[in-house]
């Protein structure tokens, strides 16, 4: 669906731009660099007819890329990794993409993607949280929260929002609390 791909790319680029404007526990230039790497990899994957970009999540922190999701063929898994490794600024790639059969990948992915979108929307609506510092990954209704927040209260709030989302089975909250210097 080219129209859906276009919307997804537009949303991704909008989120990238917003990342630059938000305060963070990380310097803006680091966020911008990681966001640019993620965007470049996502764009390469979206342009590759062998790989379904909607089944792959790309996360970048300090130039270290993690690929997650489900694909139907080992060749698609390898191709996504190749795109990541060939992207300027990438320091390392962890490929956690799982190869599954066609029937296995379709339904669970789209329900997981819907859950992730709902959680990300809740995080973005909370004025105490910076959603650009929190990554949400969902597999079979199980949520993994990673990233950095400013307080234990923010960490607990993110988990509460995730747990309160329809379809969530469990939440693994691996958010790191990073206190900022106020010098």
ZAMARGU-4260 file (C-alpha; in steps of 0.2 Angstrom, whole numbers, plus 5000, padded with zeros to 4 digits):
<rodrens>
0) 5000/5000/5000 | 5010/5015/4994 | 4998/5027/5003 | 5000/5019/5020 | 5019/5019/5017
5) 5019/5037/5013 | 5009/5041/5029 | 5021/5031/5039 | 5036/5039/5032 | 5028/5056/5035
10) 5024/5052/5053 | 5042/5045/5055 | 5049/5061/5048 | 5038/5072/5059 | 5042/5062/5075
15) 5061/5065/5070 | 5058/5084/5069 | 5049/5084/5085 | 5063/5074/5094 | 5075/5089/5090
20) 5063/5101/5099 | 5060/5091/5115 | 5070/5092/5131 | 5078/5076/5135 | 5090/5067/5147
25) 5102/5065/5132 | 5109/5080/5122 | 5099/5085/5107 | 5113/5082/5095 | 5114/5064/5101
30) 5095/5062/5099 | 5096/5070/5082 | 5110/5058/5076 | 5101/5043/5082 | 5085/5048/5075
35) 5093/5052/5058 | 5101/5034/5058 | 5084/5026/5062 | 5076/5036/5048 | 5089/5031/5035
40) 5088/5013/5040 | 5069/5013/5040 | 5069/5022/5023 | 5081/5009/5016 | 5070/4995/5022
45) 5054/5003/5016 | 5062/5004/4998 | 5067/4986/4998 | 5053/4975/4990 | 5060/4960/4999
50) 5056/4967/5016 | 5040/4972/5024 | 5044/4988/5033 | 5028/4987/5044 | 5035/4971/5052
55) 5052/4978/5058 | 5055/4990/5072 | 5072/5000/5071 | 5079/5007/5087 | 5095/5017/5089
60) 5104/5023/5104 | 5122/5030/5103 | 5124/5023/5086 | 5119/5005/5092 | 5105/4998/5082
65) 5092/4985/5087 | 5081/4977/5074 | 5065/4968/5081 | 5050/4961/5073 | 5044/4946/5062
70) 5047/4942/5044 | 5042/4927/5034 | 5060/4923/5026 | 5078/4922/5032 | 5082/4933/5017
75) 5071/4947/5023 | 5080/4946/5040 | 5097/4946/5032 | 5092/4961/5020 | 5086/4972/5035
80) 5102/4969/5044 | 5112/4973/5028 | 5103/4989/5027 | 5107/4994/5045 | 5125/4989/5044
85) 5128/4999/5028 | 5121/5015/5036 | 5133/5029/5040 | 5135/5032/5059 | 5130/5014/5064
90) 5142/5007/5077 | 5134/4990/5080 | 5118/4980/5075 | 5108/4968/5085 | 5097/4958/5074
95) 5082/4951/5085 | 5071/4949/5070 | 5062/4932/5071 | 5058/4922/5055 | 5040/4915/5056
100) 5028/4907/5044 | 5015/4917/5035 | 5000/4913/5046 | 5010/4916/5062 | 5016/4934/5057
105) 5001/4942/5050 | 4988/4943/5065 | 4999/4945/5080 | 5010/4958/5072 | 4996/4970/5068
110) 4988/4968/5085 | 5005/4971/5093 | 5008/4986/5081 | 4991/4993/5087 | 4995/4990/5105
115) 5012/4999/5103 | 5004/5014/5094 | 4991/5016/5108 | 5004/5016/5121 | 5015/5028/5111
120) 5000/5040/5110 | 4997/5039/5128 | 5015/5043/5132 | 5015/5057/5120 | 4999/5064/5129
125) 5007/5064/5146 | 5015/5081/5150 | 5027/5073/5162 | 5035/5061/5150 | 5046/5063/5135
130) 5040/5050/5123 | 5055/5052/5112 | 5066/5044/5126 | 5054/5029/5128 | 5054/5015/5116
135) 5039/5003/5116 | 5041/4986/5108 | 5026/4973/5109 | 5027/4955/5105 | 5012/4944/5108
140) 5004/4957/5119 | 5020/4958/5130 | 5027/4976/5131 | 5045/4980/5133 | 5049/4998/5138
145) 5066/5004/5136 | 5075/5021/5136 | 5078/5035/5149 | 5067/5045/5160 | 5070/5058/5173
150) 5062/5050/5188 | 5056/5035/5196 | 5039/5043/5196 | 5040/5045/5177 | 5046/5027/5175
155) 5031/5021/5185 | 5019/5032/5175 | 5025/5025/5159 | 5022/5007/5165 | 5005/5012/5172
160) 5000/5019/5155 | 5006/5003/5146 | 4997/4991/5158 | 4981/5001/5155 | 4981/4998/5137
165) 4969/4985/5130 | 4977/4970/5123 | 4993/4971/5135 | 4997/4954/5143 | 5012/4960/5153
170) 5025/4974/5154 | 5044/4973/5156 | 5049/4990/5162 | 5067/4992/5158 | 5067/5011/5158
175) 5083/5019/5166 | 5081/5033/5178 | 5094/5047/5173 | 5095/5062/5184 | 5100/5078/5176
180) 5113/5090/5183 | 5105/5107/5187 | 5122/5116/5187
</rodrens>
